[in-house]
Amino acid sequence: ALPQVEVAALCDPAPEALAEAKSVAPSAPCTMDFDQLLALPLDGVVLATPSAAHAEQTLAALARGLPVFCQKPLARSADEAARVVETARERDLLLGVDLCYRELAGVRTIRDAIAAGELGHVFAIEACFHNAYGPGKPWFFDRQLSGGGCFMDLGIHLVDLVTWLLGGASVTGVHSRLFRAGRRLPKRPDDVEDYAEVALDVADGRTVARIACSWGAPAGRDAVIELHVHGTRGGARIHNVAGSFFDFEVQRTHGTRAQLLAAPPDAWGGRAIARWVDRLRDGFDPNELKIFSGEN
C-alpha cells in the first residue's frame, strides 16, 4: 500500500477479480465498465489488464486528461507503443510503465558505474529469465491478447534492463529463435513461444546482448533470473537467490572476484509506481520526456 495514494475507484469486468480488489480497498466504488471508471473524478489511472488492452485503455485515459501507470508491456507492437507515447507527449501527461527490475537495490549503482566508464567499454550483456511455471491465465497463450509469448512476458524486463543500463541505447538489430514445446516456430508465428533466444545489436552494434527466456523450464527451481555485464575493465552481475522471484543479489565483478552491492531483504516491488505517484503529486517539467519508469 502507498500511504500517499487513495484508491478512488476500482474496475474489472470479472466479478471475482473485482471482489478480490474490493477486499483491499473496501471503501472504493466499483464498476465493471472502463468508460464509467474514466468518468469519475480521478487524478490518474493504474492499468493491470491483459496486454491487448493496454494501448487502447491508455489512449482512452489520456484522452480524458488522465495520467497513466501501465503494466508492461505498454503495447503489443512498436506502432501501438508509438501512438501511446506520442499522445502522452501531445497532451503533456505523465505516462509510467512498470519495468520494475530497474528498482532493484544496487542496479542503479551499476548503471552509474557504466556511465562513468568504470567498467570500460561494455561490449556484451548476457541475460536470462527462466520460469519453471507457465502463466496461470489462458489469455497469455492467445497471441491476439498477449502480443507474444514468454519473450513479451518475461524478456521485456531484460530488454529494458539492457538498454537502460546503457543509458537508453537503441537496439539496431534483432536475431531470434522461438520455440513452442520444443518445435521451432516460423518467422511470423500464429502460436506463442514458450522458449526464446534473442540476440540484440545495441548502440550501433558496439554491444551485443544475448537473452534467453522460457515458461515451464526444467530449471530445477522456481526461476532463474540473471544478467551479466561484460566490460573491458570489469563487469557486473544481477541474479535471483535460491530460485526466488523477489530476492536478488547485485555484484560488481573483477576477474575471479565479486563485490556485493546489494542483497535481500529489499522491498523493491512497488518502487516504480511509488516514484510515478511522487512525480504526479510533486509535478514534473513539461519539457521532460513523459515516459516514466522509475527514473528516466
N, C-alpha and C positions, 0 to 999 in steps of 0.2 A: 504494500500500500504506500502511496505517496501522500505525505501529510499536506502538501501544498495543493492537492487536487481534490475537487468534489466531483463525484460521478453524477452527472446531471441527468443522464438517461441511458437506457440500455436497449439494444436492438438485436434480434436474432430471429430468423424465420423458423427455427426449430424450437418448439415449446420446451423440450427437456434442457436444451442449452441455455435458454432464457431463464429457466427456473434455477439452474446452477449459478448463473451470473447474479441473479437476484439474491442468492444467499450471501454473496459478497457485498452487495450494495442494496440492502433491503428497502431503503427509502427512495431509491431511484425509480421514476416512472419507466414503464416498459412498452415497447411496440415491436411488432413483427414486420413493420414496413419501413424501409430505409428512408423513403421520402418524408414520412411523418417524423422520423428522427431529425432530419435536417431542418425541418420547420420549427423545431424547438429552439429556445434561446440557449445557445451553446457558445463556448469560447474556442472549441476545437473538437476534432473527431479522431478517435483511435480505431483503426481498422485491423481486425484479426479474422479475416474471412478467407475462403478458398481463393487461390491465386487468380483465377479467371475474373473475379470481381474487383480486384484491387484497382486497376486503372480506371474502370468505369465509375466505381464508387468514389475514388479520389477526385476525379474530374467533377462529379456531381457536388461534392462537398466544397471544392474550390469555387465552383460556380455560385455557391451560396455565400462566398466570402469567408469560409471556414478553413483555418489551418488544419493540416492532417499529419498524423503519425501512422504510418502504414507498416504492417508486417512485410518481411521480404517474401517473394520478390515484388518490387514495385509494379511490375507488369510482366507479361508473357513474352514480349518481343521488344526489340530496340525501338520500333516505330511507336508502340504503345507508350513506352517509357518516355520517349522524346516529347510526345504530346502532353504528358502529365507535367514534365519538367518545365516545358515552355509555358503552360498555363499557370503554374505556380509563379513563375517569373513575371508574367504579364500582370497577374493580379496582386503581386507583391505579398504573397502569403508564405508562411513557413511550412516547409514540407520535410518531414522526417521519415527515415526508413530504418527499421530495426535490424541493422547489421551489427549485432551486439558483441561479436568477438573482438572488436576494437576496444571494448571496455574492460578486457581482462587486465588485472594489475600487472604491470611490467611491460605490456605491449607498447605503450607509448614511449617507454624508455628505449626500446629497440628502434622505433620509428625515428626518435630524436638522434640516436647514435648513427643511423644510416644517413640522415640529413646532414649531420656534422662531419660525415666522411670517416667516422671511426672504424667502420668495417671495410673501408676501401671501396672498390667497385663491386657492387652486388651483381654477380653475373648469373646466379642461378638460385631458384627457390623451389623446394620440393614440399608438397603438402598432400595430406590425405584426410578423409573423413569416412570411415567405415562404420556403419551402424548395423549391429547384429540383428536388429528388428526392422521389419518393413513398416511403413506408415500404418497407423491404425484406422484410417478413414479411406473409403473407396475412391473418393474424388482424386486422390493423389495418383491413381493409376489411369485416369482419363486425361489424355493429352489436351483436350479442349478446356478442361477445368484447371489442370495443373501447369500447362505450358511445357512440361518436360518431366523427366524422372528424377533420379537421385542427384543428378548434377544441378538441376534447377532448385531442388530442395536443400541439399547439403553443400554442393560445390560452390554455390553463390557466395557463401561465407568465406571460402578460401580465395576465390577470385577477388572479392573485396579486400581481404587482408593483403593480398599480393600487391594490388595497385595502390592501396592506402599506405602501406609501409614504404612504398617507393615514392611517396609524395604526390599521389594522384597520377602516376604514369599511365599512358594509354596502352591498350592492347592493340597490336598491329598485325597479328596473325594468330590463327587458331587451327590446331590439328587434333582431331579427336577420334576415338574408337568407343562405340557404345554397344552394350550387350544386354540382352534380356534372357534370363535363365540359361546363360552360357552360350546363347546364339548371337552372333554378330548382327547388328541392325544395319539397315541401309542408310544412306546419307541423309535422307529425309524420312525418317520412320513415322509410321502411324502409332506404333507402340511406344511406351515409355521405357527407358533403360533402368535396370537395377544395378548396373556396374558401368562406370565411365572412366576412361583415361584421356586426359586432355593436356596438350602442350600449348602454352601461350608464349608468343613473342611479345615482349613488353619493352617499352621505351625504345621503339625503332630497332628492336632486335638486340639491344645491348644486354638484355636479361631474358633468360628462358625460365618459365615456371611450369613445372610438371605437377599435375593434380590428378589424384585418383579418389573416387568416392563410390560408395555402394550402399544398398539396402540388403538386409538379410545375409550379411557377410559371415563366413565361418571364422570370426575374429578371435574366438576363444575368450572373449569378454564382451561387455555390452557395447563398447565403442572404442575405436582407435582414431584419435584426432591429433594430428601433428603438423607442424610447419617448421621447416629448416631453411635458414637463410645462409647462403654461401657467398662470402665476400673475400676479396684479395687480402684483407688484413684481419679477418676474423669472421665469426658467424653468430647465429642466434638460433634458439630452439624454443618452440611452444609445444607442449604436449599434455594430454589429459593423464590423470593419475588413476591407476587401477581400474581402467575402463569407464570412469565416471564421465557423465555428460557435463558436469558442473565444476569439477576440481581440476585445476591446471597448474603446472609449473612453467615458469618462463626463465630462460637462461641465456647468458652470453657465452659463447664458446670460443676457445682458443686452442687449436690443435687437440690434444687429449684432455684439456682442462675445461671445466664448465663452472661458470659463476652464476649462482642462483640469484635471480632478480625478484621473483615473487613465487609464492606457494600458497596453498589453502591454509586457512579459510579465506575466501574472497567473495563477497556478495555482489557480483558483477552483473547479474542478470537484468536488473531494472535500470542500470545507469543510463542507457541510451534514451529511454523515454523520460527519465528524470531530467536529463540535460535539455531535451526538447521542451519540456514543461518550463524549465527555468528560462530558456530563451524566449518562450512565448510570453511568460509573465513579465520579464525584465525588458522586453523589446529587443529588436535587432536592427542593424544598419540596413536600410532598404537597398543599398548598393552591394551588399554581400550576396554570395550565392545562396539561393533559398533552399537548396537541397542539403539536408542536415542529417547526419547520423553520428551521434556522439559529438565529435568536433570535426570540422572540415579539414 
